[in-house]
Amino acid sequence: MISLTRRNGNAVVVNADLILTVEATPETMLYMVNGERIVVKETIEDVIKRTVAFRRRIHFQDVGGGR
């Protein structure tokens, strides 16, 4: 799960595994696999960084046993 910010300033937590595509239109729009669209304040690069960090945390837990 990654934490992002909606246009209105409210926090939203998104399951990164359910993001289909991300587009700048010029706002950052997340297209989810269920057809939902979420507009967020973060840039595409921020969404990518948070998704990569999320996946690293998950991988570390699986491989490292959560040390």
Secondary structure as a PSIPRED ss2 file (coil, helix, strand):
# PSIPRED VFORMAT (PSIPRED V4.0)

   1 M C   1.000  0.000  0.000
   2 I E   0.000  0.000  1.000
   3 S E   0.000  0.000  1.000
   4 L E   0.000  0.000  1.000
   5 T E   0.000  0.000  1.000
   6 R E   0.000  0.000  1.000
   7 R C   1.000  0.000  0.000
   8 N C   1.000  0.000  0.000
   9 G C   1.000  0.000  0.000
  10 N C   1.000  0.000  0.000
  11 A E   0.000  0.000  1.000
  12 V E   0.000  0.000  1.000
  13 V E   0.000  0.000  1.000
  14 V E   0.000  0.000  1.000
  15 N C   1.000  0.000  0.000
  16 A H   0.000  1.000  0.000
  17 D H   0.000  1.000  0.000
  18 L H   0.000  1.000  0.000
  19 I E   0.000  0.000  1.000
  20 L E   0.000  0.000  1.000
  21 T E   0.000  0.000  1.000
  22 V E   0.000  0.000  1.000
  23 E E   0.000  0.000  1.000
  24 A E   0.000  0.000  1.000
  25 T C   1.000  0.000  0.000
  26 P C   1.000  0.000  0.000
  27 E C   1.000  0.000  0.000
  28 T E   0.000  0.000  1.000
  29 M E   0.000  0.000  1.000
  30 L E   0.000  0.000  1.000
  31 Y E   0.000  0.000  1.000
  32 M E   0.000  0.000  1.000
  33 V C   1.000  0.000  0.000
  34 N C   1.000  0.000  0.000
  35 G C   1.000  0.000  0.000
  36 E C   1.000  0.000  0.000
  37 R E   0.000  0.000  1.000
  38 I E   0.000  0.000  1.000
  39 V E   0.000  0.000  1.000
  40 V E   0.000  0.000  1.000
  41 K C   1.000  0.000  0.000
  42 E C   1.000  0.000  0.000
  43 T C   1.000  0.000  0.000
  44 I H   0.000  1.000  0.000
  45 E H   0.000  1.000  0.000
  46 D H   0.000  1.000  0.000
  47 V H   0.000  1.000  0.000
  48 I H   0.000  1.000  0.000
  49 K H   0.000  1.000  0.000
  50 R H   0.000  1.000  0.000
  51 T H   0.000  1.000  0.000
  52 V H   0.000  1.000  0.000
  53 A H   0.000  1.000  0.000
  54 F H   0.000  1.000  0.000
  55 R H   0.000  1.000  0.000
  56 R H   0.000  1.000  0.000
  57 R H   0.000  1.000  0.000
  58 I H   0.000  1.000  0.000
  59 H H   0.000  1.000  0.000
  60 F H   0.000  1.000  0.000
  61 Q H   0.000  1.000  0.000
  62 D H   0.000  1.000  0.000
  63 V H   0.000  1.000  0.000
  64 G H   0.000  1.000  0.000
  65 G C   1.000  0.000  0.000
  66 G C   1.000  0.000  0.000
  67 R C   1.000  0.000  0.000
